[in-house]
């Protein structure tokens, strides 16, 4: 079964865009092992747009660019599999991909068969150059059928940027994850905007069909080779920390965009946070709901709490301050269904400091600096002497 919990991995687009090749992907696979990414749960290595030649061959097949991938895709898949990892590739519902390479329109079944032959494990399926009068929903259904019947387990990652009411049909269409937003950029406004845009969409995510808020820019610090994504410094480490925590709490797939061959400890620290990954990978994959802190008149929309019910009865609580000033962010336990009269307190564990914070009754009110967050895992505690 594919996609029970949000897929985790790495994708070439955010940092490298068109500048991809066999050596890069093999190097990334090596680092998955030596730097502990595989052990933390990251699994898929996805080659995004620009991997193929601009024309199909005389049999109508896609051809890997021989300059970029001289050994072919199957050989790369073998290498990635030998590391215990999975390989992903990219195509498009339309006639062309966004960067002008051949798309899979009217080639869905033969392309899926070709991906299976290459032993691909994941397909990201984009939305550019789709004829206006064909329903996108139908085209995703088509590729989903093709993948499900190609003889191989291939995870289906739909990427139509949240358009055409995708929330209402992605699951039915067979997508294991679906992009719900336009492209992320390596700056705080983009990260914040994407998160805020999905706060009222949490009911639409869940096991086997996850709301994909786009790939992570954590750690990139302006390293993209593309102006649109951002070459200007990126975010601060605190902002990246908050970006990762939001994606974990909101159940988004975790696809790294940072060049993990670089040794940058603060970034590794963020991406390998096992307590946050455990929340993201909780087996039931429930969406997180938002609570606005009291007093209501004091806080803007960019200060909020997220609550995620976990399979074992624990509750993940995220206190997010996306505003530009430091804030106290108080949660009344009443608001998550816990009346004081029940005699139940919460024992809180801090998922960034990795330590117990103690037992709290009735409320918890952390002080959260601007653009920062606090995430705790709460357990029921009956021994508070009430
Ligand atoms: C966009 C997509 C990006 C990337 C790019 C490639 O449509 O949202 O994630 O795949 O195309 O051209």
Boltz pocket constraint, residues with backbone or C-beta under 6 A from the ligand:
constraints:
  - pocket:
      binder: B
      contacts: [[A, 13], [A, 48], [A, 49], [A, 97], [A, 98], [A, 99], [A, 126], [A, 127], [A, 128], [A, 159], [A, 161], [A, 181], [A, 182], [A, 183]]
      max_distance: 6.0
